[in-house]
Amino acid sequence: MCGITGFVTKQIISRDDLIKMNDTMIHRGPDDSGAEIYEGKGSLSGYNIGLAQRRLSIIDLTEGGHQPMTSADKSLTIVFNGEIYNYRELKRELAYPFASESDTEVILAAYKKWGYDCVNRFNGMFAFAIYDREHEELFMARDRVGKKPLYYEIEGENIVFGSELKPIITRPGFGKRIRKDVISRYLYHQYILDPDTIFENVYKLEPGSCLRFSKGEAHTWKYWDVAEVYHKMQENPVNDYDEAKAELKKLLENSVRYRMIADVPLGTFLSGGYDSSLVTAVAQSISSDPVKTFSIGFNVEKYNEAKYAAQVAKHLGTDHTELYIDEKEMFDLVDSIAKYYDEPFADSSQIPSMLVCKLARKDVTVALSGDGGDEFFCGYNIYDKVAQAQKVDFAGAVARGVCGLPGLKQAGLMNRLPFKARVIAGNKDKETKTQFASPYYIDFAKNMVLGEGLPLFYRTESKYAEKNWQIRRMLLDMDTYLSADIMTKMDRASMKYSLESRCPILDKEVMEYSFRLDHSFKYKNGVKKRILKDIAYDYIPRELLDRPKVGFAVPLDIWLRGSLKDELTDYCKKDFLKDQGIFDADFIDKMLDEYMDKGDAGPSSGANFSKLFWSFFVFQQWYKKYI
């Protein structure tokens, strides 16, 4: 796990500048660093090519893993962030004079043999950039679901890239021009979806994508697309439940085994829920020693699940560490969000995520997580609601028709319907059928920001060509929420403490096999993640796992109307907002008064004020730090 940065530019960026850019990510790689500048030849004549990396040593801790790394024939140079789990198998089929035990060198050899197609052979999490002298180009790629980040800036005939925005912001002459059209969507979702970023001319390379920069132009393409892979896998369905369970269990065991390869101490996050408990159980079944497990608890009994994690750990025989935290410990991390998340990112679960990463880093350098189980095996509560919405969609269409009749619309019949019925009845767009929210919430997110913004809902559902709304929403979440929120959250939270987080459920083979399964294996009679739960029961007694999941909500309303009130109020001052030129000062002033008076229970209930104001607050913290 590392941080990478570099450029292909005709601008003057010195090696000292490149080192400064690289060192903005020292938290991602405290063990080693390298920075080199090369003079372009041929079609790159007149360009300077810079490559740099901060290294967190995980595999091959020797100098053999130092980057930038150049191929034996000097034609290729790479900087790489991530892990290629099947690098040993690839190494055996590559005729190449290997000089190290690192997976980085395997990428070079694979690119040398297979070119761009090498990415289809990698099973892992990765973001890398290769300077190809023979073809006079820069080639970049990102893993299938975006576990590892990769940003790039296109300005004229120049490209600058980095694992985070910080090195790009640091390069000489960076303009810091904000993309105002993404902000209302950010307020609504609490993240900025790939390929967009908060800055003009700066993009995220989308998950499962490649980029080729040649002759001053950038070309991108997808090598792994959720919709395409789903339909391809559906051509070979698995309809026998016992067969599916046995095969999925084997794939998960292989995936965990891959992710236990490390030359440094390794452990698992253990919340006591199904996914983290299953990953931990499989890891313990493989390990000859007690696996180190980590969980955090809360001093609020109804929210505390640490006791359940401890019971699972005791049953499995792990070396368990737990830490009880209070509100102050969470609050103390608020000021660090802008620094480590780089662009506005307001999923407040980032705070407990940072705390468990901090705890784990005291004893290990690598931690396995249960991320991905909800998206690929139907675990979120929203999937229940989507299934219900599909059942009543016809009634909603009827309600729309009746309420639109002359004399009835004016009578406000629609407003007399129950709240959930109004939301579903109002959802007329076939492109966004699985996306719904309170009209108040949607209106407030839009009205907070000046000018027209991007649509708040993602208008991409037809590409999945899936009649089952539940499946369609799962695929949409894989394309959006998983990479832009979940993966971003854990990457920054773990990298803050120089900890590598690995996700066995997001293994290529596991993901693709999940697409072959009959949907009833994932969701049946209201039971979510059915097949994962049944596999977990093979390792852990049912009574230790079967319970309502409560989770822990960061007390945003209490903070924003209490400890953070003065800071939030300053950010909402009309003079400041008018000078900033992004937000509607009059609307926010009115909204703030109502929120401070009534909180989330105000007369405009249905709009989660605290969530919107938290997104606004995080944006202003980011603005204060970087702009």
C-alpha positions as CSV (number, residue, x, y, z in Angstrom):
1,M,0.0,0.0,0.0
2,C,1.5,3.3,-1.1
3,G,0.9,6.7,-2.6
4,I,1.9,7.5,-6.1
5,T,2.2,10.7,-8.1
6,G,3.7,12.0,-11.3
7,F,3.2,13.9,-14.6
8,V,3.9,14.1,-18.3
9,T,4.2,17.8,-18.9
10,K,5.8,20.6,-20.9
11,Q,5.6,22.8,-17.8
12,I,8.6,23.2,-15.5
13,I,8.2,20.9,-12.5
14,S,11.5,20.2,-10.8
15,R,12.5,17.1,-9.0
16,D,12.2,19.1,-5.7
17,D,8.7,20.0,-6.7
18,L,8.0,16.4,-7.4
19,I,9.4,15.4,-4.0
20,K,7.1,18.0,-2.3
21,M,4.1,16.6,-4.2
22,N,5.1,13.0,-3.1
23,D,5.6,14.0,0.5
24,T,2.1,15.2,0.9
25,M,1.2,11.5,1.1
26,I,3.9,10.4,3.6
27,H,1.1,8.9,5.7
28,R,0.4,6.5,2.9
29,G,4.0,5.3,2.7
30,P,6.3,6.1,5.6
31,D,8.8,3.3,4.9
32,D,10.5,4.5,1.7
33,S,10.2,7.1,-1.1
34,G,11.5,7.6,-4.6
35,A,11.2,10.4,-7.2
36,E,12.6,10.6,-10.7
37,I,12.3,12.8,-13.7
38,Y,12.9,11.5,-17.2
39,E,13.3,13.4,-20.5
40,G,10.8,12.4,-23.1
41,K,11.8,11.1,-26.6
42,G,10.1,10.8,-29.9
43,S,6.5,12.0,-29.7
44,L,7.2,12.9,-26.1
45,S,10.1,15.2,-27.1
46,G,9.8,18.4,-25.1
47,Y,7.9,16.7,-22.2
48,N,9.3,15.9,-18.8
49,I,8.0,12.7,-17.2
50,G,8.0,12.5,-13.4
51,L,7.2,9.5,-11.3
52,A,7.3,9.2,-7.5
53,Q,6.1,6.9,-4.8
54,R,5.7,6.8,-1.0
55,R,6.0,3.2,0.1
56,L,4.4,1.2,2.9
57,S,6.3,-2.0,2.7
58,I,4.1,-5.1,2.8
59,I,5.7,-7.7,0.4
60,D,9.5,-7.8,-0.2
61,L,10.6,-5.4,2.5
62,T,14.1,-5.1,0.8
63,E,15.4,-2.5,-1.6
64,G,14.2,-4.8,-4.3
65,G,10.7,-3.3,-3.9
66,H,11.9,0.3,-4.3
67,Q,10.0,2.6,-6.7
68,P,10.0,4.0,-9.3
69,M,10.9,0.6,-10.6
70,T,12.4,0.1,-14.1
71,S,12.2,-3.0,-16.2
72,A,15.2,-5.1,-17.0
73,D,15.4,-3.8,-20.5
74,K,15.0,-0.2,-19.4
75,S,11.9,0.3,-21.6
76,L,9.3,0.6,-18.7
77,T,9.2,2.4,-15.4
78,I,6.3,2.0,-12.9
79,V,4.9,3.5,-9.8
80,F,2.3,1.3,-8.1
81,N,-0.1,1.4,-5.2
82,G,-1.8,-1.8,-4.0
83,E,-1.4,-5.6,-4.0
84,I,-1.6,-8.2,-6.8
85,Y,-2.6,-11.3,-4.9
86,N,-2.1,-13.7,-7.7
87,Y,1.4,-12.4,-8.5
88,R,3.1,-15.7,-7.7
89,E,1.0,-17.6,-10.2
90,L,1.6,-14.9,-12.8
91,K,5.3,-15.0,-12.1
92,R,5.5,-18.7,-12.9
93,E,4.1,-18.2,-16.4
94,L,6.2,-15.1,-17.3
95,A,9.6,-15.5,-18.9
96,Y,11.3,-12.5,-17.3
97,P,14.6,-12.0,-15.5
98,F,13.0,-11.2,-12.1
99,A,15.3,-9.4,-9.7
100,S,13.0,-9.1,-6.7
101,E,10.2,-10.8,-4.9
102,S,7.8,-7.9,-5.3
103,D,4.4,-7.9,-7.1
104,T,5.4,-4.6,-8.6
105,E,8.0,-6.3,-10.9
106,V,5.3,-8.8,-11.9
107,I,3.2,-5.9,-13.2
108,L,6.1,-4.8,-15.4
109,A,6.6,-8.3,-16.7
110,A,2.9,-8.8,-17.4
111,Y,2.6,-5.5,-19.2
112,K,5.7,-6.4,-21.2
113,K,4.1,-9.6,-22.4
114,W,0.4,-8.8,-22.6
115,G,0.3,-5.0,-22.9
116,Y,-2.9,-3.3,-21.8
117,D,-4.6,-6.7,-21.4
118,C,-2.4,-7.4,-18.4
119,V,-5.1,-5.8,-16.1
120,N,-7.5,-8.6,-16.9
121,R,-5.0,-11.1,-15.4
122,F,-4.6,-9.2,-12.1
123,N,-6.5,-10.3,-9.1
124,G,-6.0,-7.6,-6.5
125,M,-6.4,-3.9,-5.6
126,F,-4.3,-1.6,-7.6
127,A,-3.6,1.8,-9.1
128,F,-0.5,2.2,-11.2
129,A,1.2,4.3,-13.8
130,I,3.7,2.9,-16.4
131,Y,6.0,5.1,-18.5
132,D,6.4,3.2,-21.7
133,R,9.4,4.5,-23.6
134,E,9.0,2.2,-26.6
135,H,5.5,3.3,-27.3
136,E,6.1,6.9,-26.0
137,E,3.1,7.0,-23.6
138,L,1.9,6.8,-20.1
139,F,-0.5,4.0,-19.2
140,M,-2.5,4.0,-16.0
141,A,-5.1,1.5,-14.6
142,R,-7.3,1.2,-11.5
143,D,-8.8,-2.0,-10.0
144,R,-12.2,-3.3,-10.7
145,V,-14.2,-1.7,-7.8
146,G,-11.9,1.2,-7.0
147,K,-10.3,0.0,-3.8
148,K,-7.3,2.1,-4.6
149,P,-7.8,5.7,-5.7
150,L,-6.3,7.4,-8.8
151,Y,-6.8,11.1,-9.6
152,Y,-5.6,12.9,-12.7
153,E,-5.5,16.5,-14.0
154,I,-5.7,17.3,-17.7
155,E,-4.5,20.9,-18.5
156,G,-3.8,21.5,-22.2
157,E,-1.4,18.8,-23.4
158,N,-0.2,17.9,-19.9
159,I,-1.3,15.3,-17.3
160,V,-0.6,15.2,-13.6
161,F,-1.7,12.2,-11.4
162,G,-1.8,11.1,-7.8
163,S,-3.3,8.7,-5.3
164,E,-4.8,11.7,-3.6
165,L,-5.6,15.3,-4.6
166,K,-2.9,16.7,-2.4
167,P,0.0,16.1,-4.7
168,I,-2.0,17.5,-7.7
169,I,-2.9,20.6,-5.6
170,T,0.7,21.0,-4.6
171,R,2.1,21.1,-8.2
172,P,3.3,24.5,-9.3
173,G,0.6,26.6,-10.8
174,F,-2.4,24.5,-9.8
175,G,-5.6,26.7,-10.3
176,K,-8.0,25.5,-7.5
177,R,-11.0,26.2,-9.6
178,I,-14.0,24.6,-7.9
179,R,-16.7,22.6,-9.8
180,K,-19.8,24.2,-8.4
181,D,-22.1,21.9,-10.3
182,V,-21.2,18.8,-8.2
183,I,-21.9,20.4,-4.9
184,S,-25.6,19.9,-4.5
185,R,-25.2,16.3,-5.5
186,Y,-22.4,16.0,-2.9
187,L,-24.6,17.5,-0.2
188,Y,-27.2,14.9,-1.1
189,H,-25.0,11.8,-1.3
190,Q,-22.1,13.0,1.0
191,Y,-19.5,12.1,-1.6
192,I,-18.5,13.0,-5.2
193,L,-18.9,10.3,-7.7
194,D,-16.2,9.2,-10.1
195,P,-15.1,10.5,-12.5
196,D,-16.0,13.9,-11.1
197,T,-14.0,15.7,-8.4
198,I,-14.3,19.0,-6.6
199,F,-11.9,20.7,-9.1
200,E,-12.3,21.7,-12.7
201,N,-10.1,19.6,-15.1
202,V,-9.4,17.1,-12.4
203,Y,-10.9,13.6,-12.5
204,K,-10.9,10.2,-10.8
205,L,-10.0,7.3,-13.0
206,E,-13.2,5.2,-12.8
207,P,-13.0,1.7,-11.2
208,G,-12.2,-1.0,-13.7
209,S,-10.7,1.6,-16.1
210,C,-7.5,2.3,-18.0
211,L,-6.0,5.6,-19.3
212,R,-3.5,6.1,-22.1
213,F,-1.8,9.4,-22.4
214,S,0.0,9.9,-25.7
215,K,0.8,12.9,-28.0
216,G,-0.8,15.2,-25.5
217,E,-4.2,13.4,-25.4
218,A,-5.8,11.2,-22.8
219,H,-8.0,8.2,-23.8
220,T,-9.9,6.2,-21.2
221,W,-11.8,2.8,-21.4
222,K,-13.4,0.2,-19.2
223,Y,-11.9,-3.2,-19.0
224,W,-14.3,-4.4,-16.2
225,D,-17.9,-3.0,-16.2
226,V,-20.4,-4.0,-13.6
227,A,-23.4,-4.2,-16.0
228,E,-21.4,-6.1,-18.7
229,V,-19.9,-8.6,-16.3
230,Y,-23.2,-9.2,-14.6
231,H,-25.0,-10.1,-17.8
232,K,-22.0,-12.2,-19.0
233,M,-22.0,-14.2,-15.8
234,Q,-25.8,-14.6,-15.9
235,E,-25.4,-16.6,-19.1
236,N,-24.0,-19.4,-16.9
237,P,-26.4,-19.3,-13.9
238,V,-26.1,-21.4,-10.7
239,N,-29.5,-22.6,-9.6
240,D,-28.6,-25.3,-7.1
241,Y,-28.3,-23.8,-3.6
242,D,-26.0,-26.5,-2.1
243,E,-23.7,-26.3,-5.0
244,A,-23.6,-22.5,-4.8
245,K,-22.9,-22.5,-1.1
246,A,-20.0,-25.0,-1.4
247,E,-18.4,-23.2,-4.3
248,L,-18.8,-19.8,-2.7
249,K,-17.3,-21.1,0.5
250,K,-14.3,-22.4,-1.4
251,L,-13.8,-19.1,-3.3
252,L,-14.0,-17.1,0.0
253,E,-11.4,-19.4,1.6
254,N,-9.1,-18.9,-1.4
255,S,-9.7,-15.2,-1.3
256,V,-8.8,-14.9,2.4
257,R,-5.8,-17.1,1.9
258,Y,-4.5,-14.8,-0.8
259,R,-5.0,-11.8,1.4
260,M,-3.1,-13.3,4.3
261,I,0.1,-13.2,2.2
262,A,2.3,-10.5,3.8
263,D,5.7,-10.0,5.2
264,V,4.3,-7.9,8.1
265,P,1.9,-8.5,11.0
266,L,-1.8,-9.1,9.9
267,G,-5.2,-9.1,11.6
268,T,-8.9,-8.5,10.9
269,F,-11.5,-5.9,11.8
270,L,-14.3,-7.7,13.8
271,S,-17.6,-5.9,14.4
272,G,-19.5,-9.0,15.3
273,G,-21.7,-8.7,12.2
274,Y,-22.0,-11.4,9.6
275,D,-19.4,-10.2,7.0
276,S,-16.5,-9.4,9.4
277,S,-17.2,-12.5,11.5
278,L,-17.2,-14.7,8.4
279,V,-13.9,-13.2,7.1
280,T,-12.3,-13.6,10.5
281,A,-13.6,-17.2,10.9
282,V,-12.1,-18.2,7.5
283,A,-8.8,-16.5,8.4
284,Q,-8.7,-18.3,11.7
285,S,-9.4,-21.6,10.1
286,I,-6.4,-21.0,7.8
287,S,-4.0,-19.7,10.4
288,S,-2.0,-21.9,12.7
289,D,-1.8,-19.0,15.3
290,P,-4.6,-16.9,16.8
291,V,-5.5,-14.2,14.4
292,K,-5.3,-10.7,15.8
293,T,-8.8,-9.1,15.8
294,F,-9.9,-5.6,16.6
295,S,-13.1,-3.9,17.5
296,I,-14.3,-0.7,19.0
297,G,-17.1,-0.3,21.5
298,F,-19.3,2.6,22.6
299,N,-20.3,3.6,26.0
300,V,-24.0,3.6,25.0
301,E,-25.5,0.2,25.7
302,K,-28.1,0.2,22.9
303,Y,-25.5,1.0,20.3
304,N,-22.7,-1.2,21.6
305,E,-21.9,-4.3,19.5
306,A,-18.4,-4.8,20.9
307,K,-19.7,-7.4,23.3
308,Y,-21.0,-9.5,20.4
309,A,-17.6,-9.2,18.6
310,A,-15.9,-10.4,21.8
311,Q,-18.2,-13.5,21.9
312,V,-17.4,-14.3,18.3
313,A,-13.6,-13.8,19.0
314,K,-13.8,-16.1,22.0
315,H,-15.6,-18.8,20.0
316,L,-13.0,-18.6,17.2
317,G,-10.0,-18.4,19.5
318,T,-8.6,-15.1,18.1
319,D,-6.2,-12.7,19.9
320,H,-8.8,-10.0,20.4
321,T,-8.3,-6.4,21.2
322,E,-11.2,-4.0,21.9
323,L,-11.3,-0.3,22.8
324,Y,-14.2,1.6,24.2
325,I,-14.5,5.1,22.9
326,D,-16.6,8.1,24.0
327,E,-18.0,11.0,22.1
328,K,-15.0,13.2,22.8
329,E,-12.6,10.7,21.1
330,M,-14.8,10.8,18.0
331,F,-15.2,14.6,18.2
332,D,-11.5,15.1,18.3
333,L,-11.2,13.6,14.8
334,V,-13.5,16.1,13.1
335,D,-10.7,18.5,12.3
336,S,-8.7,15.8,10.6
337,I,-11.4,15.0,8.0
338,A,-10.4,17.7,5.5
339,K,-6.7,16.8,5.7
340,Y,-7.0,13.1,5.1
341,Y,-10.1,13.0,2.8
342,D,-8.7,15.6,0.4
343,E,-12.0,16.6,-1.1
344,P,-15.4,17.1,0.6
345,F,-16.5,13.7,2.0
346,A,-19.2,13.6,4.7
347,D,-20.0,10.0,5.5
348,S,-19.8,10.4,9.3
349,S,-19.0,6.7,9.7
350,Q,-15.5,7.7,8.6
351,I,-14.9,8.7,12.3
352,P,-15.4,5.3,13.9
353,S,-13.6,3.8,10.9
354,M,-10.5,6.0,11.7
355,L,-10.7,4.9,15.3
356,V,-10.7,1.2,14.6
357,C,-7.8,1.6,12.1
358,K,-5.8,3.5,14.7
359,L,-6.4,0.7,17.2
360,A,-5.4,-2.0,14.7
361,R,-2.2,-0.2,13.6
362,K,-0.7,-0.5,17.0
363,D,-0.2,-4.2,16.4
364,V,-0.5,-4.9,12.6
365,T,0.2,-3.4,9.3
366,V,-2.5,-5.2,7.3
367,A,-6.2,-5.7,8.3
368,L,-8.9,-7.7,6.6
369,S,-12.4,-6.2,6.4
370,G,-15.9,-7.5,5.5
371,D,-16.5,-4.7,2.9
372,G,-18.6,-5.7,-0.1
373,G,-20.9,-8.2,1.5
374,D,-23.9,-5.8,1.5
375,E,-23.6,-4.7,-2.1
376,F,-22.9,-8.1,-3.7
377,F,-25.2,-10.2,-1.4
378,C,-28.1,-7.9,-0.7
379,G,-27.5,-6.7,2.8
380,Y,-28.6,-3.1,3.0
381,N,-32.0,-2.1,4.5
382,I,-32.7,0.0,1.4
383,Y,-33.0,-3.3,-0.6
384,D,-36.1,-4.2,1.5
385,K,-37.6,-0.8,0.7
386,V,-36.8,-1.1,-3.0
387,A,-38.6,-4.5,-3.1
388,Q,-41.6,-3.0,-1.4
389,A,-41.6,0.0,-3.8
390,Q,-41.7,-2.3,-6.8
391,K,-44.7,-4.1,-5.4
392,V,-46.6,-0.8,-5.0
393,D,-45.4,1.0,-8.1
394,F,-48.5,0.2,-9.9
395,A,-50.6,1.8,-7.1
396,G,-48.3,4.8,-7.3
397,A,-49.0,5.2,-11.0
398,V,-52.7,5.0,-10.3
399,A,-52.4,7.6,-7.5
400,R,-50.5,9.9,-9.9
401,G,-53.3,9.5,-12.5
402,V,-56.1,10.1,-10.0
403,C,-54.4,13.1,-8.3
404,G,-53.8,14.6,-11.7
405,L,-57.5,14.7,-12.6
406,P,-59.1,18.2,-12.9
407,G,-60.2,19.5,-9.5
408,L,-58.4,16.8,-7.5
409,K,-54.8,18.1,-8.0
410,Q,-55.9,21.5,-6.6
411,A,-57.5,19.8,-3.7
412,G,-54.2,18.4,-2.7
413,L,-55.2,14.8,-2.7
414,M,-51.6,13.7,-3.2
415,N,-50.6,15.4,0.0
416,R,-53.2,13.4,1.9
417,L,-51.5,10.1,1.0
418,P,-49.1,8.5,3.5
419,F,-45.5,9.9,3.3
420,K,-44.0,6.7,1.8
421,A,-46.8,6.5,-0.7
422,R,-46.2,10.1,-1.8
423,V,-42.5,9.4,-2.3
424,I,-43.2,6.3,-4.4
425,A,-46.0,7.9,-6.3
426,G,-43.8,10.9,-7.1
427,N,-41.1,8.7,-8.5
428,K,-42.1,8.8,-12.2
429,D,-38.7,8.6,-13.9
430,K,-38.0,5.1,-15.2
431,E,-34.3,5.9,-15.1
432,T,-34.3,6.4,-11.3
433,K,-37.0,4.0,-10.1
434,T,-34.8,2.5,-7.3
435,Q,-33.7,5.9,-6.0
436,F,-36.2,7.8,-3.8
437,A,-36.0,10.3,-0.9
438,S,-38.1,12.9,0.8
439,P,-39.0,15.7,-1.6
440,Y,-38.0,18.1,1.2
441,Y,-34.6,16.6,1.3
442,I,-34.1,16.8,-2.4
443,D,-35.4,20.4,-2.5
444,F,-33.1,21.6,0.3
445,A,-30.0,20.0,-1.2
446,K,-30.7,21.8,-4.5
447,N,-31.8,25.1,-3.0
448,M,-28.7,25.4,-0.7
449,V,-26.5,25.9,-3.8
450,L,-26.6,28.7,-6.4
451,G,-27.1,27.8,-10.0
452,E,-27.9,24.5,-11.7
453,G,-26.2,21.4,-10.5
454,L,-25.9,17.8,-11.7
455,P,-29.0,15.7,-11.2
456,L,-29.1,14.3,-7.6
457,F,-30.3,10.9,-8.8
458,Y,-28.1,8.8,-11.0
459,R,-29.8,8.5,-14.4
460,T,-28.1,5.3,-15.4
461,E,-30.5,2.5,-14.3
462,S,-31.5,1.4,-17.8
463,K,-28.0,0.3,-18.6
464,Y,-28.5,-2.6,-16.2
465,A,-31.4,-4.0,-18.2
466,E,-32.7,-5.6,-15.1
467,K,-36.5,-5.8,-14.3
468,N,-35.9,-6.8,-10.6
469,W,-35.6,-3.4,-8.8
470,Q,-33.6,-5.0,-6.0
471,I,-30.9,-6.4,-8.3
472,R,-30.9,-3.1,-10.3
473,R,-30.3,-1.1,-7.1
474,M,-27.5,-3.5,-6.0
475,L,-25.7,-3.0,-9.4
476,L,-26.2,0.7,-9.1
477,D,-24.6,0.7,-5.6
478,M,-21.7,-1.3,-6.9
479,D,-21.1,1.4,-9.6
480,T,-21.6,4.3,-7.2
481,Y,-21.8,4.0,-3.5
482,L,-19.3,1.1,-3.1
483,S,-16.4,2.9,-4.8
484,A,-17.1,6.5,-4.1
485,D,-18.2,6.1,-0.5
486,I,-17.2,2.7,1.1
487,M,-13.9,2.3,-0.6
488,T,-12.9,6.0,-0.2
489,K,-13.9,5.9,3.4
490,M,-11.7,2.9,4.3
491,D,-8.8,3.9,2.1
492,R,-8.4,7.3,3.7
493,A,-9.2,6.0,7.2
494,S,-6.6,3.2,7.0
495,M,-4.0,5.2,5.2
496,K,-4.2,8.0,7.8
497,Y,-2.5,5.5,10.1
498,S,-0.3,3.7,7.4
499,L,-2.5,0.6,7.6
500,E,-3.4,-1.5,4.6
501,S,-7.0,-2.7,4.5
502,R,-7.9,-5.8,2.3
503,C,-11.4,-6.9,1.3
504,P,-11.7,-10.7,0.6
505,I,-15.4,-10.4,-0.4
506,L,-14.3,-8.1,-3.2
507,D,-12.1,-10.7,-4.8
508,K,-12.6,-10.9,-8.5
509,E,-13.6,-14.5,-8.4
510,V,-16.1,-14.0,-5.6
511,M,-17.7,-11.0,-7.2
512,E,-18.1,-12.6,-10.6
513,Y,-19.4,-15.8,-9.0
514,S,-22.0,-13.8,-7.1
515,F,-23.4,-12.6,-10.4
516,R,-24.1,-16.2,-11.4
517,L,-26.2,-17.0,-8.3
518,D,-30.0,-17.1,-8.4
519,H,-31.2,-13.9,-6.6
520,S,-33.2,-16.0,-4.0
521,F,-29.8,-17.3,-2.7
522,K,-29.1,-13.7,-1.6
523,Y,-32.6,-12.5,-0.6
524,K,-35.6,-14.7,0.3
525,N,-38.6,-14.0,2.4
526,G,-37.0,-10.9,3.8
527,V,-33.8,-12.6,4.7
528,K,-30.8,-10.6,3.4
529,K,-27.4,-12.1,2.6
530,R,-28.9,-15.5,2.9
531,I,-26.0,-17.5,1.5
532,L,-23.3,-15.6,3.3
533,K,-25.2,-16.2,6.6
534,D,-25.4,-19.9,5.9
535,I,-21.7,-20.1,5.3
536,A,-21.0,-18.1,8.4
537,Y,-23.1,-20.6,10.4
538,D,-20.6,-23.3,9.4
539,Y,-18.0,-21.6,11.5
540,I,-20.0,-19.7,14.2
541,P,-23.1,-20.7,16.1
542,R,-26.2,-19.1,14.8
543,E,-27.1,-17.6,18.2
544,L,-23.9,-15.5,18.2
545,L,-24.8,-13.8,14.9
546,D,-28.6,-13.7,14.6
547,R,-29.6,-10.4,16.1
548,P,-30.8,-7.0,14.9
549,K,-27.9,-4.9,13.7
550,V,-28.0,-1.5,15.4
551,G,-24.8,0.2,14.3
552,F,-23.7,3.5,15.8
553,A,-24.7,6.9,14.6
554,V,-22.3,9.8,15.1
555,P,-24.4,12.4,17.1
556,L,-24.4,15.0,14.3
557,D,-27.4,16.8,15.6
558,I,-25.9,17.2,19.1
559,W,-22.6,18.3,17.7
560,L,-23.9,20.8,15.1
561,R,-26.3,22.4,17.6
562,G,-23.8,22.2,20.4
563,S,-20.0,22.0,20.3
564,L,-19.9,22.9,16.6
565,K,-22.7,25.5,16.7
566,D,-20.4,28.6,16.7
567,E,-18.2,27.2,13.8
568,L,-21.3,26.2,11.8
569,T,-22.9,29.6,12.4
570,D,-19.7,31.4,11.2
571,Y,-19.8,29.3,8.0
572,C,-23.4,30.3,7.4
573,K,-22.9,34.1,7.7
574,K,-24.3,35.9,4.8
575,D,-21.3,38.1,4.0
576,F,-19.0,35.0,4.0
577,L,-21.4,33.0,1.7
578,K,-21.9,35.9,-0.7
579,D,-18.1,36.3,-1.0
580,Q,-17.7,32.6,-1.5
581,G,-20.3,32.6,-4.3
582,I,-21.3,29.0,-4.0
583,F,-24.3,28.8,-1.6
584,D,-27.6,30.7,-1.4
585,A,-26.9,32.9,1.7
586,D,-30.6,33.8,2.3
587,F,-31.9,30.2,2.0
588,I,-29.2,28.8,4.3
589,D,-29.8,31.6,6.8
590,K,-33.5,30.7,7.0
591,M,-32.7,27.0,7.1
592,L,-30.2,27.5,9.9
593,D,-32.6,29.3,12.1
594,E,-35.2,26.5,11.7
595,Y,-32.6,23.9,12.4
596,M,-31.2,25.5,15.5
597,D,-34.7,25.9,16.8
598,K,-36.2,22.5,16.1
599,G,-33.4,20.2,14.9
600,D,-34.4,17.3,12.7
601,A,-37.9,17.4,14.2
602,G,-38.7,20.8,12.7
603,P,-41.8,21.7,10.6
604,S,-40.0,20.6,7.4
605,S,-39.6,17.1,8.7
606,G,-38.7,14.6,6.1
607,A,-35.5,16.5,5.3
608,N,-32.6,15.3,7.5
609,F,-31.2,18.8,8.5
610,S,-28.3,17.4,10.4
611,K,-27.1,15.3,7.5
612,L,-27.3,18.2,5.1
613,F,-25.7,20.6,7.5
614,W,-22.9,18.1,8.2
615,S,-22.2,17.8,4.5
616,F,-22.2,21.6,4.4
617,F,-19.9,21.8,7.5
618,V,-17.4,19.3,6.0
619,F,-17.3,21.3,2.7
620,Q,-16.5,24.5,4.6
621,Q,-13.8,22.8,6.6
622,W,-12.3,21.5,3.3
623,Y,-12.7,25.0,1.7
624,K,-10.9,26.6,4.7
625,K,-8.0,24.2,4.5
626,Y,-7.4,24.0,0.7
627,I,-8.9,27.2,-0.8
